[in-house]
Amino acid sequence: MDRLEAMSLLIASVDAGSFSEASRKLRVPLPTISRKISELEALLNTKLLTRSTRKLTLTAAGAAYVAASKRILEQVGEAEAQATGEFTAPRGELIVTGPMTFGRIHLLPIVNDFLITFPDINVRMALSDRDMSLVDEQIDAAVRIGKLPDSGMVATRLGNVRRVICGSPGYFKANGIPKTPDDLAALTCVTFANLPAGSSWSFAAGEKNLTQYQRPRCRLNINTADAAIEAAIAGIGVTHVLSYQITKAVEQGLLRIVLMDFEPDPMPVHLIHAGQGLVPRKLRSFIEFAAPRLRKILAEEQRKLERGELQPSNRARKTTVR
C-alpha cells in the first residue's frame, strides 16, 4: 500500500468529519477511502477511528498518528521543494506554548503579528505554567524561563528575567522599606505558589553570592501571578514575582521593587524546539520572526524597570539591572 497516500486520506477524512465529505472534496471514490484507511489500521494493528453514521472520532492512538502524519507529510513536501529548488510559502499548523502571564503579555501579540504576516499558517497556543513535553504533546515551539535541563532540544537565548520583591508605595510608607531580607520578618507577604522555590524566597548573600532562603509570614497564598500582584497593589503585603510580570505596575508607580542588591541571579529565557530531523519551514519562519522580537522586548523591559526603580521617590543611587 502507498502509506503516504493513506496518511493523506486519513487526515482529509478527519478534517472533513466523514469519509463521504472527504470523498466529495477530494473527488476520490468513497469505497477507496474506506478501504485504504482500513488497510492502514490493519498494517498498524490498531484502531485509528471510531466510525458512526454522522461523524468520525479519533482514538487516542489515532490522534497521535494523525499529528505525526501531518508532520511527516509537511517534511516530505518541503524536502521535495528543496530538491527541485521550488519555493513554497510556509503553511500548516503550529503549536506553541509558554508560561501563562508571559504568553498573554508578550507572546500573544507576536503571534498575532505572525499570523498577519504568514496567512497560510495557523497557530494553536497552549499557555501553561507547567512545562509541557514538546515530544509527548506534539508541540512545535516553547518559551521556557529558567535553567534548561539537558535534552535534545535546540534552544535560542532571548534574554533574562529577574526574581524581584515588590510592594505598593503605600504599604512601604506605613510599614517601612526592608533593607535586608531579614527585615521581611516584620512585614506581611503574598506568596505566589507557582514561583520556583514555592513559599521560600531566595536571595543572594555575601561576596561569594551564596543563596539564602527566607520563609515570609504569609497573609495570602495564591496560585496565579496576576492575583498576587493585584493583592500587593492593594496593600496586603509584599510579594515575590518575576520582573516581566510587574513592568507596567512599576512604570505606573503602583509597585516598587525593593532588596535589589539581594536578588539571586536572573533566570534565562529561551525559545526551544525539537532538534531532530528537518526543521519545517513554518517552524523556521516562526523562530526567525519571534526570537528577535522577544529579545528586544525583554531588553526594553529591563530598561523600563530600571527607570521605574531609579525615580527619586524610589531610590537615590543607581542599581545595575542584570
Long-range contacts (C-beta under 8 A, 24 or more apart in sequence): 1-36, 1-39, 1-40, 1-43, 3-40, 3-43, 4-72, 4-73, 4-76, 5-36, 6-36, 6-37, 6-39, 6-40, 7-40, 7-69, 7-72, 7-73, 8-73, 9-33, 9-36, 9-37, 10-37, 10-40, 10-48, 10-49, 10-65, 10-66, 10-69, 11-66, 11-69, 11-70, 11-73, 13-37, 13-49, 13-56, 14-49, 14-56, 14-58, 14-66, 17-55, 17-56, 18-54, 18-55, 18-56, 19-51, 19-56, 64-138, 67-138, 68-138, 71-280, 74-280, 74-282, 75-277, 75-278, 75-280, 78-278, 78-280, 78-281, 79-278, 88-281, 89-118, 89-120, 90-118, 90-120, 90-121, 90-281, 90-282, 90-284, 90-285, 91-120, 91-121, 91-282, 92-120, 92-121, 92-122, 92-280, 92-282, 93-121, 93-122, 93-123, 93-124, 94-121, 94-122, 94-123, 94-124, 94-140, 94-141, 94-282, 94-283, 94-286, 95-123, 95-124, 95-125, 95-126, 95-137, 95-138, 95-139, 95-140, 95-141, 96-123, 96-124, 96-125, 96-126, 96-139, 96-140, 96-141, 96-142, 96-286, 97-125, 97-126, 97-127, 97-128, 97-132, 97-139, 97-141, 97-142, 97-143, 98-125, 98-127, 98-142, 98-143, 99-127, 99-128, 99-129, 99-143, 99-145, 100-127, 100-128, 100-129, 100-224, 100-225, 101-224, 101-225, 101-226, 101-244, 101-245, 102-143, 102-145, 102-244, 103-127, 103-143, 105-244, 105-245, 106-244, 106-294, 106-297, 107-143, 107-290, 107-294, 110-289, 110-290, 110-293, 110-294, 111-290, 113-289, 113-293, 114-286, 114-289, 114-290, 117-289, 118-282, 118-285, 118-289, 121-282, 121-285, 121-286, 129-194, 134-272, 134-273, 134-274, 135-274, 140-273, 140-280, 140-282, 140-283, 140-286, 141-271, 141-272, 141-273, 141-283, 141-286, 141-287, 141-290, 142-271, 142-272, 142-273, 143-269, 143-270, 143-271, 143-272, 143-294, 144-269, 144-270, 144-271, 144-272, 145-242, 145-267, 145-268, 145-269, 146-196, 146-267, 146-268, 147-267, 147-268, 148-268, 148-270, 148-272, 152-274, 152-275, 152-276, 153-272, 153-273, 153-274, 153-275, 154-272, 154-273, 154-274, 154-275, 155-270, 155-271, 155-272, 156-270, 156-271, 156-272, 156-287, 156-291, 157-268, 157-269, 157-270, 158-269, 158-270, 158-271, 158-291, 158-294, 158-295, 158-298, 159-268, 159-269, 159-294, 159-295, 159-298, 159-299, 159-302, 160-266, 160-267, 160-268, 160-269, 160-298, 160-302, 160-322, 161-242, 161-243, 161-244, 161-266, 161-267, 161-269, 161-298, 162-242, 162-243, 162-263, 162-266, 162-267, 162-305, 162-321, 162-322, 163-195, 163-196, 163-202, 163-240, 163-241, 163-242, 163-243, 163-263, 163-264, 163-266, 163-267, 164-240, 164-241, 164-242, 164-243, 164-246, 164-257, 164-260, 164-263, 165-201, 165-238, 165-239, 165-240, 165-257, 165-258, 165-259, 166-232, 166-238, 166-239, 166-241, 166-246, 166-249, 166-250, 166-255, 166-256, 166-257, 166-258, 167-232, 167-235, 167-237, 167-238, 167-239, 167-255, 167-256, 167-258, 168-232, 168-233, 168-234, 168-235, 168-254, 168-255, 168-256, 169-253, 169-256, 169-313, 170-235, 171-232, 171-235, 171-236, 171-237, 171-238, 172-256, 172-258, 174-235, 177-258, 178-238, 178-258, 178-259, 180-259, 180-262, 181-205, 181-212, 181-214, 181-259, 181-262, 182-214, 184-214, 184-216, 184-217, 184-238, 185-216, 185-217, 187-216, 187-217, 187-237, 187-238, 188-217, 188-218, 188-219, 188-236, 188-237, 188-238, 189-216, 189-217, 189-218, 189-219, 189-237, 189-238, 189-239, 189-240, 190-218, 190-219, 190-220, 190-221, 190-222, 190-228, 190-231, 190-232, 190-236, 190-237, 190-238, 190-239, 191-216, 191-218, 191-220, 191-221, 191-222, 191-228, 191-239, 191-240, 192-222, 192-223, 192-224, 192-225, 192-228, 192-239, 192-240, 192-241, 193-221, 193-222, 193-223, 194-223, 194-224, 194-225, 195-225, 195-240, 195-241, 195-242, 201-240, 202-264, 203-259, 203-262, 203-263, 203-264, 204-262, 204-263, 204-264, 204-265, 205-262, 209-265, 211-264, 216-240, 229-255, 242-267, 243-301, 243-302, 243-305, 244-298, 244-301, 247-301, 247-304, 247-305, 247-308, 250-304, 250-305, 250-308, 250-309, 251-304, 251-307, 251-308, 253-308, 253-311, 256-309, 256-314, 257-305, 257-308, 257-309, 260-309, 260-315, 260-319, 261-319, 263-322, 265-322, 266-322, 269-294, 269-298
